[in-house]
Amino acid sequence: MEQLVIEIAGIGQATSVVLTKHGFKTVADVANANVESLSVVPGFANARSLLTIKKAKELLQTADVPASTEASDSVVSKEKVVSEKPIKNKKTVKKSRIKDKKVEKNKLKLVAKELAKKVAKLKDKKAAKDKAKKASSKAAAKKKSSKKSKKK
């Protein structure tokens, strides 16, 4: 079974899609590429191309799949290729998205609770302030009325 480019260390899903669109579907494709052909891919300067080729060759050696020692000089096809994502990653990605959504939902619930508490505190403070204001205005009104009654 062929190893897909996503199995190379440092290559994630987004990068594997870009590599696949540029004709590098398998680890062997990358291992047999030369720096110039891989550098055509967006995000792959010479240094990253060299490192990725090295990692691909190491991965092939550990899998006991012989890599060609000849560098491929073929021009990379610019045709759009449908992305072949590994099935195992679809499930993992879906589970992690669900987990991320649950975590985000729980965070939002906590934030909502905190905000509700803050709003309740602010309402209580405002009510206490209004009550104190009302009490002080009543006291002031009583003082005025008592002064008026004394004058008469």
KOLVO-588429 format. One record per residue (C-alpha): x, y, z; residue number from 1. Coordinates in nm, 4 decimals, padded with zeros to 6 digits. Example, Ala and Ser with C-alpha at 12.3 -4.5 7.8 and 13.67 -1.06 7.14 Angstrom:
<recs>
       px       py       pz   i
  01.2300 -00.4500  00.7800   1
  01.3670 -00.1060  00.7140   2
</recs>
This chain:
<recs>
       px       py       pz   i
  00.0000  00.0000  00.0000   1
  00.1303  00.3435 -00.0910   2
  00.2064  00.5891  00.1835   3
  00.0400  00.9263  00.1350   4
  00.2292  01.2545  00.1735   5
  00.0412  01.3368  00.4937   6
  00.2479  01.0678  00.6662   7
  00.5661  01.2729  00.6231   8
  00.6651  01.4547  00.9426   9
  00.5777  01.8237  00.9146  10
  00.3103  01.7734  00.6504  11
 -00.0461  01.8371  00.7652  12
 -00.3749  01.8117  00.5812  13
 -00.3623  02.1525  00.4154  14
 -00.0071  02.0982  00.2896  15
 -00.0885  01.7454  00.1708  16
 -00.3731  01.8866 -00.0392  17
 -00.1367  02.1428 -00.1949  18
  00.1264  01.8754 -00.2628  19
 -00.1342  01.6454 -00.4167  20
 -00.2588  01.9238 -00.6438  21
  00.0989  01.9633 -00.7680  22
  00.1396  01.5924 -00.8436  23
  00.3020  01.4681 -00.5216  24
  00.0521  01.2107 -00.3960  25
  00.2751  00.9608 -00.2187  26
  00.5818  00.9598  00.0027  27
  00.7723  00.7987 -00.2856  28
  00.6748  01.0893 -00.5157  29
  00.8295  01.3348 -00.2687  30
  01.1329  01.1142 -00.1977  31
  01.2068  01.0817 -00.5702  32
  01.1595  01.4535 -00.6406  33
  01.4395  01.7023 -00.6721  34
  01.4536  02.0292 -00.4793  35
  01.3696  02.2384 -00.7869  36
  01.0492  02.0482 -00.8692  37
  00.9302  02.0538 -00.5070  38
  01.0148  02.4242 -00.4727  39
  00.7456  02.4986 -00.7332  40
  00.4837  02.4072 -00.4707  41
  00.3612  02.7127 -00.2731  42
  00.5116  02.7158  00.0765  43
  00.8146  02.5089 -00.0250  44
  01.1326  02.7105 -00.0494  45
  01.4583  02.5266 -00.1185  46
  01.5291  02.4600  00.2508  47
  01.1853  02.3143  00.3228  48
  01.1928  02.1145 -00.0007  49
  01.5290  01.9623  00.0915  50
  01.4133  01.8776  00.4443  51
  01.0838  01.7272  00.3213  52
  01.2619  01.5120  00.0638  53
  01.5011  01.3920  00.3355  54
  01.2112  01.3044  00.5703  55
  01.0279  01.1250  00.2898  56
  01.3358  00.9134  00.2124  57
  01.3771  00.8301  00.5822  58
  01.0107  00.7305  00.6008  59
  01.0497  00.5036  00.2998  60
  01.3599  00.3412  00.4499  61
  01.1787  00.2670  00.7745  62
  00.8918  00.1182  00.5747  63
  01.1380 -00.0888  00.3657  64
  01.0077  00.0578  00.0413  65
  01.2961  00.1312 -00.1940  66
  01.3186  00.4899 -00.3139  67
  01.4740  00.5764 -00.6466  68
  01.8236  00.7207 -00.6155  69
  01.7723  00.9106 -00.9392  70
  01.6200  01.2545 -00.9039  71
  01.3159  01.3037 -01.1192  72
  01.3513  01.5875 -01.3688  73
  00.9978  01.5620 -01.4939  74
  00.7884  01.8763 -01.4942  75
  00.5221  01.8829 -01.2271  76
  00.1742  01.8711 -01.3746  77
 -00.0333  02.1811 -01.3081  78
 -00.3623  01.9949 -01.3555  79
 -00.5925  01.9939 -01.0603  80
 -00.5868  01.6591 -00.8849  81
 -00.8609  01.5496 -00.6471  82
 -00.7259  01.5291 -00.2954  83
 -00.6895  01.1788 -00.1593  84
 -00.7118  01.2113  00.2175  85
 -00.6461  00.9049  00.4295  86
 -00.9614  00.7472  00.5696  87
 -00.8130  00.7163  00.9173  88
 -00.7611  01.0925  00.9291  89
 -01.1227  01.1701  00.8342  90
 -01.2494  00.9964  01.1464  91
 -00.9818  01.1516  01.3652  92
 -01.0488  01.4970  01.2255  93
 -01.4239  01.4574  01.2674  94
 -01.3818  01.3426  01.6292  95
 -01.1461  01.6277  01.7082  96
 -01.3862  01.8789  01.5502  97
 -01.6723  01.7422  01.7577  98
 -01.4548  01.7564  02.0677  99
 -01.3459  02.1117  01.9832 100
 -01.7089  02.2157  01.9369 101
 -01.8037  02.0640  02.2738 102
 -01.5131  02.2372  02.4460 103
 -01.6060  02.5664  02.2798 104
 -01.9696  02.5206  02.3784 105
 -01.8705  02.4548  02.7409 106
 -01.6469  02.7632  02.7395 107
 -01.9327  02.9712  02.6053 108
 -02.1647  02.8372  02.8745 109
 -01.9128  02.9309  03.1440 110
 -01.8710  03.2779  02.9989 111
 -02.2487  03.3180  02.9817 112
 -02.2814  03.2144  03.3479 113
 -02.0084  03.4588  03.4500 114
 -02.1746  03.7367  03.2557 115
 -02.5109  03.6557  03.4118 116
 -02.3522  03.6778  03.7580 117
 -02.1909  04.0117  03.6732 118
 -02.5188  04.1466  03.5390 119
 -02.6990  04.0334  03.8557 120
 -02.4348  04.2040  04.0725 121
 -02.4627  04.5237  03.8706 122
 -02.8418  04.5164  03.9000 123
 -02.8123  04.4648  04.2764 124
 -02.5666  04.7546  04.3057 125
 -02.7922  04.9781  04.1001 126
 -03.0954  04.8811  04.3066 127
 -02.9037  04.9532  04.6300 128
 -02.7841  05.2855  04.4907 129
 -03.1359  05.3804  04.3810 130
 -03.2714  05.2808  04.7213 131
 -03.0084  05.4917  04.8988 132
 -03.0795  05.7827  04.6675 133
 -03.4512  05.7546  04.7314 134
 -03.3956  05.7367  05.1063 135
 -03.1701  06.0424  05.1016 136
 -03.4201  06.2391  04.8900 137
 -03.7007  06.1448  05.1338 138
 -03.4854  06.2592  05.4235 139
 -03.4125  06.5856  05.2453 140
 -03.7831  06.6333  05.1750 141
 -03.8673  06.5728  05.5432 142
 -03.6055  06.8279  05.6475 143
 -03.7532  07.0865  05.4138 144
 -04.1049  07.0207  05.5335 145
 -03.9967  07.0396  05.8982 146
 -03.8205  07.3732  05.8333 147
 -04.1313  07.5110  05.6615 148
 -04.3527  07.4024  05.9494 149
 -04.1177  07.5690  06.2000 150
 -04.1311  07.8968  06.0096 151
 -04.5064  07.9098  06.0240 152
</recs>
